[in-house]
Structures are given as C-alpha cells and as structure tokens.
Amino acid sequence: MKKFLLAVMAVLATAPAFAAKKHDNSPKYWVEDDDQKVWTEESYTLPGYPSTALWRPVAVGGSYTNKLFVDETTLGVGSDAALRMITRVVSPSGVENLAVEGLNCKLKTYRTYAFGDAAGKKWMASFNEDWRAIAYDDKVRRALFAAFCDEYMPPSGREQAVKLLRGAN
C-alpha cells in the first residue's frame, strides 16, 4: 500500500510539468508506410484581388445561415499537395468577407493567407501564418474539407479540384 501511495504521489508531482508544456496544435506529420514524413509548405504568391470571379457555392449545412462560395478561377493544388483558393462568405444581410485560404487534406489543417479589403480592392495579410487544425465547430473549413478531401487525400490537381467544387453544392 505504501508503494502504491508513493507511485500516485510521484505521478501527481509531475502533472504540473506536463500541464505547463506548450503544445503545438498544428500537425506537421503524416504516416506513410510506417515512416513519419515532415510536410513542407511551398512558396505561395497571393492571387490578384478578384475583379471578376467564378463563384461556386459550397454547402455548409446545419444551422449555418451564411453562404459559402469558392472562386473556381483561383482554385489550385500546389506541389506540396495543399489546395489554395479564394473563399467568399456572405451573411444573410449581404455582408461579404473574402479570404485567401489554404487547405491541407492529409493533415486536416488550414491557413488563411489574407483577408479582402473591399473598399481598397486589395489583400490584407493575415497576422497568423500558422497552419491550424480544423476545429470541430469550424463549419466553413469542415465544409471545404468535405468538398475537396477524400479520406484525407487531396485532389490530384486543379482539374479534379474544379470537378469536386462543381459537385459540392
């Protein structure tokens, strides 16, 4: 009994050290043939601010009252297998928000590169450059993941991504 209590006390004594450890919430690895591979993002240049766009709807579902669209003309898959696009979210009152987004299907992560400035017709760079895990309550990113990622596999290229987008509504 004494050994048991000592063991419990040892575990409890180390708990604050584990709790204080900062966790990196952005996954960087995927398992392939039992080897861990590190994903590296390729260089990416923002597209021009859209003067004309081909907005395709993406169904979000549930109680989500805004409408989600992706500009088909900016949809692309990089050599790093990340999908990049301009998204547009429109509220029921007509307010629009544009963003340049990246989606990594293998890691179920996303990144926002920039937000749209409708008045200046330009992009404002995002302060957060990290790839973040798609949260359970992030309906927009979950809808994009469902539309483009098949079993964590990205589209093979732009052509397949466009086909998936056209079938996403």
C-alpha positions in Angstrom: 0.0 0.0 0.0 2.9 2.3 0.8 4.5 1.7 -2.6 1.2 2.4 -4.3 0.8 5.8 -2.5 4.4 6.7 -3.4 3.7 5.9 -7.0 0.5 8.0 -7.0 2.3 10.9 -5.4 5.1 10.7 -7.9 2.6 10.9 -10.8 0.8 13.8 -9.2 4.0 15.6 -8.6 4.9 15.5 -12.3 1.5 16.5 -13.5 2.1 20.3 -13.3 5.2 19.9 -15.5 3.2 18.2 -18.2 0.3 20.7 -17.9 2.7 23.7 -18.3 4.2 22.3 -21.5 3.1 24.3 -24.5 1.5 22.1 -27.2 1.9 22.8 -30.9 -1.6 22.4 -32.3 -0.5 22.5 -35.9 0.2 18.9 -37.1 3.2 18.7 -39.3 3.5 14.9 -39.8 1.6 12.2 -41.6 2.2 8.5 -41.5 3.1 6.7 -44.7 4.4 3.2 -44.7 5.2 3.5 -41.0 7.6 6.4 -41.6 7.0 9.9 -40.4 7.2 12.4 -43.1 7.6 16.1 -42.4 5.3 18.3 -44.6 6.9 21.4 -46.0 4.9 24.2 -47.5 5.9 25.6 -50.9 6.3 29.2 -51.6 2.9 30.8 -52.5 2.1 34.2 -54.1 -1.3 35.7 -53.4 -3.6 35.9 -56.4 -4.8 39.4 -57.5 -7.9 40.8 -55.8 -10.9 39.4 -57.8 -12.5 41.9 -60.2 -14.2 39.0 -61.9 -14.7 35.7 -60.3 -16.5 32.5 -60.9 -18.1 31.9 -57.5 -19.3 28.3 -56.9 -21.4 27.6 -53.8 -20.2 25.1 -51.2 -22.9 23.6 -49.0 -22.2 24.0 -45.3 -25.4 22.6 -43.8 -26.8 22.6 -40.3 -27.7 25.9 -38.7 -25.1 27.9 -40.7 -27.0 30.9 -42.1 -24.2 32.4 -44.2 -23.5 31.3 -47.7 -20.0 30.0 -48.7 -18.5 30.3 -52.1 -15.1 29.4 -53.7 -13.7 31.3 -56.7 -13.1 28.5 -59.3 -10.6 30.6 -61.2 -8.2 30.7 -58.2 -8.5 27.1 -57.2 -5.2 25.2 -57.4 -3.2 22.4 -55.9 0.4 23.0 -55.2 3.4 20.7 -55.5 3.1 20.4 -51.7 -0.4 18.9 -52.2 -2.0 21.9 -50.5 -5.2 23.3 -52.0 -5.4 27.1 -52.3 -8.4 29.3 -53.2 -10.3 32.5 -52.6 -13.3 32.0 -50.4 -16.3 34.3 -50.0 -18.7 34.2 -47.1 -22.0 36.2 -47.5 -24.2 36.9 -44.5 -28.0 37.0 -44.7 -27.8 40.8 -44.7 -25.4 40.8 -47.7 -22.1 41.5 -46.0 -19.2 39.8 -47.8 -15.9 38.5 -46.5 -13.2 37.4 -48.8 -10.1 35.4 -47.8 -7.3 33.6 -49.5 -7.2 30.1 -47.9 -5.0 27.0 -47.9 -6.2 23.5 -47.1 -4.0 20.5 -46.4 -6.1 17.4 -46.7 -3.5 14.9 -45.4 -3.2 16.8 -42.1 -6.7 18.2 -41.9 -5.3 21.7 -41.4 -5.9 25.1 -43.0 -4.2 28.5 -43.2 -5.6 31.9 -44.0 -3.1 33.9 -46.1 -5.0 37.2 -46.4 -8.4 38.9 -46.0 -10.1 41.1 -48.5 -10.4 44.8 -48.2 -13.4 45.5 -50.3 -13.0 49.3 -50.2 -9.4 49.3 -51.4 -9.8 46.2 -53.6 -6.6 44.6 -52.1 -5.5 41.9 -49.8 -4.5 42.4 -46.1 -2.0 39.8 -45.0 -3.2 37.6 -42.1 -1.3 38.0 -38.9 -1.4 34.3 -38.2 0.8 32.4 -40.7 0.4 29.1 -39.0 -1.4 26.1 -40.4 -4.1 25.2 -37.8 -6.1 22.0 -37.2 -9.7 22.3 -38.4 -11.7 22.6 -35.3 -15.0 20.6 -34.8 -17.0 23.8 -34.7 -15.4 25.4 -37.7 -18.2 24.8 -40.2 -16.6 26.6 -43.1 -13.3 24.7 -43.1 -15.1 21.4 -42.4 -17.3 22.0 -45.4 -14.3 22.8 -47.6 -12.6 19.6 -46.2 -15.7 17.6 -47.0 -15.9 19.0 -50.5 -12.3 18.6 -51.5 -10.7 15.9 -49.4 -11.4 12.2 -49.9 -10.3 10.1 -46.9 -7.6 12.7 -46.2 -6.4 12.6 -49.8 -6.1 15.9 -51.7 -7.3 16.3 -55.3 -4.7 15.1 -57.8 -4.6 18.5 -59.4 -6.6 21.6 -60.4 -8.8 19.8 -62.8 -10.0 17.3 -60.2 -10.4 20.1 -57.6 -12.7 22.0 -60.0 -14.8 18.9 -60.6 -15.1 18.4 -56.9 -16.1 22.1 -56.4 -18.7 21.9 -59.1 -20.3 18.9 -57.3 -20.0 20.5 -53.9 -23.4 22.2 -53.7 
